[in-house]
Amino acid sequence: MKKAKTPIDQTKTPIVLVVDDNLQNLELLQAYLEDMDCETLPAHDGIEALKIIADNPPDLILLDVMMPKMS
């Protein structure tokens, strides 16, 4: 396995964008990630997710692939 070319800053809180149109799924993922000391950015659809990404690029994106408006 190759090592990452860019060192990972392990002191930085990871930012995770969570995208899901199902509110229960969104809240469950947020709670789980926040328990793991991650900052979460919730979005309810792809359009909202793109706006968030433009303003605050996350370290990781978790998304539902079957959503209204944009999949």
N, C-alpha and C positions, 0 to 999 in steps of 0.2 A: 504494500500500500504506500502511495506517495504522500509526503508531507505537504501541508499547505504552504504556498509560496509567501503568503502574507500572514504574519503572526496574529493570533487571535487575542484580543484584549479581554482577558478573563475577569477584569475588574468592572467592566461595563455591563449594565443590566441589559439583557437581550430584549429587543423590541419585536413583538410578534403581531402581525396583522391577521385577524381572524375574520373570515368572510363567510357568512351563512345567512340565508333568508329565514331560517327557523330559529326563533328567539331562544328556545330551550337549548338547542345545540350551541348557540353562540355563548349563552351564559355558562353552560357546562364547561366548554373549552376555556373560557376566560378564567373561571374559578380554578381549574386545574393548573393552568399556566401561571396564574398569580401565586398559587401555592408553591410553585417552583421558582419564585422570585423573578418572573418575567413581567415586563410591561406589555400590556395588550392594547391593541387598537382595534375596536370592533367596527365592522361594516356589514350592512344588510344586503348589499348587492354589488355587482361589479363596478358600476358607475361610481358609487360611494368609495369603493376600494381604490380606484384609480385616483380620485381626488386626494385621498389620504396619502397614497404613495408619492404623489407629486409634492406634497407639503412635508412629509416626514417618512423617508424611505425606511422600511422595516428591515430587520435582520432575517426574518423568516415570514413566509405567508402560508397560512393554512386556509384552504377554501373548499367550499362545496362546489362541485362542478355542474350541478343542475339547479340553476337559479333563474328567476325571472329577469327580464331586461337584458342581461348579458351573461353568457356562460363561458 
